[in-house]
Amino acid sequence: MFGLRRIEAKVDALAHSVNVIASHLDHQEHTIMADLTALTAAVEANSSVVDSAVLLIEDIAAQLRDVDTTDPAAIAALADELTAKSGELAAAVAANTPAA
């Protein structure tokens, strides 16, 4: 009878250990899922920024192709717009680049 109680005690201890491990794994799973959700959101935000930058560059390229080279004011205005937009883009990249 004493041997059976000892075995039951060991089984109970093992069951408790398994429950603790399962609880820990469940917590880790929730943490990983939260991290994955945050990472997914960051990737989507970056994709949106990249898509915006691509559209900006494509628009500027189209404007350059269509510019009237006989109109210095149009060329100057386009150059000013390009300077402003590249400054905005550089600021956005700098603001969203983690420090090394």
TAFENFEN-V47475 format. One record per residue. N is the residue number from 1. OMEGA is omega as a letter, one per 40 degrees, with the letter a starting at -180 (999 if undefined). Layout:
{{N	OMEGA} {N	OMEGA}}
//
This chain:
{{1	a} {2	i} {3	i} {4	i} {5	i} {6	i} {7	i} {8	i} {9	i} {10	i} {11	i} {12	i} {13	i} {14	i} {15	i} {16	i} {17	i} {18	i} {19	i} {20	i} {21	i} {22	i} {23	i} {24	i} {25	i} {26	i} {27	i} {28	i} {29	i} {30	i} {31	i} {32	i} {33	i} {34	i} {35	i} {36	i} {37	i} {38	i} {39	i} {40	i} {41	i} {42	i} {43	i} {44	i} {45	i} {46	i} {47	i} {48	i} {49	i} {50	i} {51	i} {52	i} {53	i} {54	i} {55	i} {56	a} {57	i} {58	i} {59	i} {60	i} {61	i} {62	i} {63	i} {64	i} {65	a} {66	a} {67	i} {68	a} {69	i} {70	a} {71	a} {72	i} {73	i} {74	i} {75	i} {76	i} {77	i} {78	i} {79	i} {80	i} {81	i} {82	i} {83	a} {84	a} {85	i} {86	i} {87	i} {88	a} {89	i} {90	i} {91	i} {92	i} {93	i} {94	a} {95	a} {96	i} {97	a} {98	i} {99	a} {100	999}}
//
